[in-house]
Amino acid sequence: MREVIKRFPLLSFFILSYALSWMYWIPMLVLGLRVAPGSSTTHFPGLLGPAVAACIVEAACHGATGLGALLRRLILVSRPHWVFWVYSLSPVGFLAAALFVMRVHGVPIPGTQEFARFSGLPELGLPAIVLLVFFIGSYGEEIGWRGFALERLQQRFGPLGGTLLLALLWAGWHLPAFGVVQTYREMTIPMILGGFIFGIACGSLVLARVAHRTSGSVLAAALWHAAYNLTSATSAGGGFIAAFTTTCVMLWALVLLAGELRQSRGASLLSVATAFRQVHAADGGWRRG
């Protein structure tokens, strides 16, 4: 099995990611379990699939050296620090702008308890919800998507092609969630195509940029992912806040797309290969699979 993984690391990663997550979500679907903000029924264990898959494949391909290099990026705060924090926490800025607009127009501001009502988690209070969303939800996904898969897909299909292919595979991984998670179940076909899939593509472009500007930091991608989800997957994130923050992400992604197309023969805005080489230079230059 190890030789098969070493020969086909990307394929092995995606098969394992889907299998590990779906083996939790599909039984929920069959049993008719549903996930909603504040519910005790949770889909969160399935979110760890990409992280576990990435660790298995990295260890099989490069042993303790490769796994250690991946795990060190979970705590990497790149320099300059201000760039790291601006990119990592940009959704917090979008949220602040949305709240400012609401305040100016006299729209009631959601309370902190509404931000603590997150899809698939019981009402545990905001600090506990933030920690669970960050450590299980965001790290669970980003160790796999941006930590393992992005650079390899970009090497094979180019910075833009690899980023968009990851978006497609990331979207496909969510498929069982459309029968389990309440917010997904309420989506119509146009909402899925024009909202969810387009939104995933935009998120993939922005997260590739975040990885590019933070030396491949998985911490940065996880912080961004968690911050964005707290504006869109909570009771407070319904309506205007979700629409505003999502619009900001989509506009940012379109600017990145236009810039990347203009940069087709120059330095990419999305490539993480250079960042990875810098991060792994101290690891003896082991070959990535």
C-alpha positions in Angstrom: 0.0 0.0 0.0 2.8 2.4 0.8 4.4 2.0 -2.6 1.0 2.7 -4.2 0.7 5.9 -2.2 4.3 7.0 -3.1 3.6 6.4 -6.7 0.2 8.2 -6.8 0.4 10.7 -3.8 -2.2 13.2 -5.1 -4.7 10.5 -6.1 -4.2 8.7 -2.8 -4.7 11.9 -0.9 -8.1 12.7 -2.6 -9.4 9.2 -2.3 -8.5 9.1 1.4 -9.9 12.6 2.0 -13.3 11.7 0.4 -13.4 8.2 2.1 -12.5 9.4 5.6 -15.1 12.2 5.5 -17.8 10.4 3.7 -17.6 7.4 5.9 -18.9 9.7 8.7 -21.3 11.8 6.6 -23.0 9.1 4.5 -24.3 7.2 7.6 -25.7 10.5 8.9 -27.5 10.9 5.6 -28.9 7.4 5.6 -30.1 7.8 9.2 -31.8 11.0 8.3 -29.7 13.1 10.7 -29.7 16.8 10.1 -27.2 19.5 11.2 -28.3 23.1 12.0 -26.8 26.0 14.0 -26.9 25.1 17.7 -27.7 21.5 17.1 -26.1 18.6 19.1 -26.0 16.5 15.9 -22.7 17.3 14.3 -20.8 16.7 11.0 -17.5 18.0 12.5 -15.6 14.7 12.8 -15.9 14.4 9.0 -14.1 17.7 8.5 -10.9 16.0 9.7 -10.7 13.8 6.7 -8.4 16.0 4.6 -6.0 16.5 7.5 -5.7 12.8 8.3 -5.3 12.0 4.6 -2.5 14.6 4.2 -0.6 13.2 7.2 -0.9 9.6 6.0 0.3 10.4 2.5 3.0 12.7 3.6 4.4 10.2 6.1 4.2 7.4 3.4 6.0 9.5 0.8 8.6 11.3 2.9 8.6 9.8 6.4 9.1 11.8 9.5 11.0 14.5 7.7 8.1 15.3 5.4 5.5 15.0 8.1 7.5 17.3 10.4 7.8 19.9 7.7 4.0 19.8 7.1 3.2 20.1 10.8 5.7 23.0 11.3 3.6 25.0 8.9 0.7 24.7 11.3 2.4 27.2 13.5 4.3 29.3 10.9 3.9 33.0 11.2 5.6 34.4 8.2 7.5 37.7 7.9 6.7 40.5 7.7 4.2 39.8 10.5 1.8 42.5 9.6 1.4 41.0 6.1 0.6 37.6 7.8 -2.0 39.0 10.0 -3.6 41.3 7.4 -4.1 38.3 5.0 -5.0 35.8 7.7 -7.7 37.9 9.4 -9.0 39.8 6.4 -12.5 38.3 6.9 -12.6 40.0 10.2 -12.1 43.3 8.4 -15.0 42.4 6.0 -17.1 41.7 9.1 -16.2 45.0 10.7 -17.1 46.8 7.5 -20.5 45.0 7.3 -21.2 45.9 10.9 -20.3 49.6 10.2 -22.7 49.7 7.3 -25.4 48.1 9.4 -24.8 50.7 12.2 -24.9 53.6 9.7 -28.3 52.4 8.4 -29.8 51.7 11.8 -29.9 47.9 11.3 -29.7 45.9 14.6 -26.3 44.4 15.2 -26.2 40.7 16.1 -25.1 39.8 19.6 -22.2 37.6 20.5 -24.5 34.8 21.3 -25.6 34.7 17.7 -22.0 34.3 16.5 -21.8 31.4 18.9 -24.6 29.5 17.1 -22.6 27.6 14.5 -23.9 25.0 12.2 -23.2 21.6 13.6 -22.2 22.7 17.1 -24.2 23.0 20.3 -24.4 26.4 22.0 -21.2 26.3 24.1 -20.3 30.0 24.2 -18.3 32.0 21.7 -14.8 31.1 22.9 -15.4 27.4 22.7 -17.1 27.7 19.3 -14.1 29.7 17.9 -11.7 27.0 19.2 -13.7 24.1 17.7 -14.2 25.9 14.4 -10.5 26.7 14.2 -8.9 23.5 15.4 -11.3 20.9 13.9 -13.1 22.7 11.1 -10.3 24.9 9.6 -7.2 22.9 10.4 -9.1 19.7 9.5 -9.6 21.1 5.9 -6.6 23.3 5.4 -3.9 20.8 6.4 -5.1 18.9 3.4 -6.3 21.4 0.8 -3.7 24.2 1.1 -1.2 22.3 3.2 -0.8 19.2 1.0 -2.7 19.4 -2.3 -2.4 23.0 -3.6 1.3 23.0 -4.4 1.2 19.6 -6.1 -1.8 20.5 -8.2 -0.1 23.8 -9.2 3.1 22.0 -10.2 1.1 19.8 -12.5 -1.5 22.2 -13.8 0.0 25.6 -13.3 -0.8 28.1 -10.5 -4.2 29.1 -11.8 -5.2 25.7 -13.2 -4.1 23.9 -10.0 -6.0 26.4 -7.8 -9.3 26.0 -9.8 -9.0 22.2 -10.0 -8.6 22.1 -6.2 -11.7 24.2 -6.0 -13.6 21.6 -8.0 -12.4 18.7 -5.9 -13.0 20.7 -2.7 -16.6 21.4 -3.8 -17.1 17.7 -4.7 -15.9 16.7 -1.2 -18.9 18.6 0.2 -21.5 16.5 -1.7 -22.9 14.4 1.2 -23.3 17.6 3.2 -26.1 18.7 0.9 -28.2 16.0 2.4 -27.1 16.6 6.0 -26.4 20.3 6.7 -29.5 22.5 6.9 -28.1 25.5 5.1 -27.0 23.4 2.2 -30.3 21.5 2.0 -32.1 24.8 1.6 -30.1 25.7 -1.5 -31.8 25.6 -4.9 -29.9 24.4 -8.0 -29.2 28.0 -9.1 -27.9 28.8 -5.6 -25.6 25.7 -5.7 -24.2 26.6 -9.1 -24.1 30.4 -8.9 -23.5 30.6 -5.2 -21.8 27.6 -3.7 -19.6 26.4 -6.6 -18.7 30.0 -7.6 -18.0 30.8 -4.0 -15.8 27.8 -3.5 -13.8 28.8 -6.6 -13.4 32.4 -5.3 -12.4 31.1 -1.9 -9.8 28.8 -3.5 -8.3 31.8 -5.4 -8.2 33.9 -2.2 -6.7 31.1 -0.1 -4.1 30.4 -2.7 -3.1 34.1 -2.5 -3.1 33.9 1.3 -0.7 30.9 1.1 1.4 32.7 -1.5 1.8 35.8 0.7 2.5 33.9 4.0 5.2 31.5 2.8 2.8 28.6 2.6 1.6 28.9 6.2 -1.2 26.5 7.0 -1.9 28.6 10.1 -2.7 31.5 7.9 -5.1 29.5 5.7 -6.8 28.0 8.8 -7.2 31.5 10.4 -8.7 32.9 7.2 -11.0 29.9 6.8 -12.2 30.0 10.4 -12.8 33.8 10.4 -14.8 33.6 7.2 -16.9 30.7 8.4 -17.7 32.6 11.6 -19.2 35.3 9.4 -21.2 32.9 7.2 -22.1 29.7 9.1 -23.5 31.2 12.3 -26.9 32.6 13.1 -25.4 36.1 13.0 -24.0 35.5 9.6 -27.3 35.2 7.9 -28.7 37.9 5.6 -26.6 41.1 5.1 -23.4 40.0 6.9 -23.0 36.8 4.9 -23.9 38.7 1.6 -21.4 41.5 2.4 -18.5 39.3 3.4 -19.1 36.9 0.5 -19.2 39.8 -2.0 -15.9 41.0 -0.6 -14.3 37.6 -1.2 -15.8 37.3 -4.7 -14.5 40.8 -5.7 -11.1 40.0 -4.3 -11.1 36.7 -6.2 -12.0 38.4 -9.5 -9.2 40.9 -9.0 -6.8 38.0 -8.4 -8.1 36.2 -11.5 -7.7 39.2 -13.7 -4.2 39.8 -12.3 -3.2 36.2 -12.7 -4.3 36.2 -16.4 -2.2 39.3 -17.0 0.7 37.7 -15.2 0.6 34.6 -17.4 4.2 35.1 -18.4 5.5 36.7 -15.2 5.5 36.1 -11.5 2.3 34.3 -10.4 0.0 35.9 -7.8 -1.1 32.4 -6.6 1.9 30.1 -6.8 3.1 28.6 -3.5 6.0 26.7 -4.9 8.6 29.4 -4.1 7.2 29.8 -0.6 7.4 26.0 0.0 11.0 26.0 -1.2 11.9 28.7 1.3 10.1 27.0 4.2 11.6 23.6 3.4 15.2 24.8 2.6 16.3 23.8 6.1 14.9 20.3 5.7 17.7 19.0 3.4 15.8 19.6 0.1 13.9 16.4 0.2 11.9 15.7 -3.0 8.2 16.3 -2.9 6.0 13.6 -4.4 
